[in-house]
């Protein structure tokens, strides 16, 4: 008798995933702290509820208050995701960003994201704060759900993973395609909030990017014919403000 494996031995193994990818990054503590402070100090942020699926009272746009360094950090993660899915030449364009302050009893039903600029894109969830407890599980406390983030996709096959449920921690940053269904379960038993930031990122293939560049150039030429000089459309002061604030173009 030939003994190929002894009890407890494990063979070397590689896993190959097909289909949709969810990628989780662990962001630096000072990055999380700076975003929380920026948000807490901000005044009169635009309400974002009407644009979102969440049953959450406090949802605010933060697109215009993020610093360039913060934007670059997010953009680096989105580009790393494209490396994972073997699309390194695709182009990223940061879109809207918002923060949800979720309280007990509130929830985010399963939904997907979309954009008016591109049918391709990535969305994300960054955990900024979370309660010390999500309260009582009223059934099956061996399979917790309160406050957890869940993704649903893939094949409905006994040998396929079609759901991913995460007890997302502060600093965890999840990136996934616009089309992937996701949601957050309600929690109870605490006055603490669960704070998350979401950022959308439109994607363009190389061909789409070139077509957009051509379209932009045509629009610029049309504008130059309509106005004899740039100053006829914008004052020098206004133009300098736009140049100093790249987010105005995003």
Secondary structure, DSSP 8 states (H G I E B T S, - for coil): ----S-TT----------S---EEEE--HHHHHHHHHHHHH--S--B-GGG---B-SEEEE-TTT--HHHHHHHHHHHHHHHHHTT-TT-EEEEEEEEEEEE-TT-BEEEE----SS-S-EEEEEEEEE--S-----SS-TTS--TT-EEEE-S---TTS--EEEE---TTEEEEEETTSEEEE----S-S--EEEEEEEEEEE-HHHHHHHHHHHHHHHHHHHHHSSSHHHHS-HHHHHHHHH-GGGG-
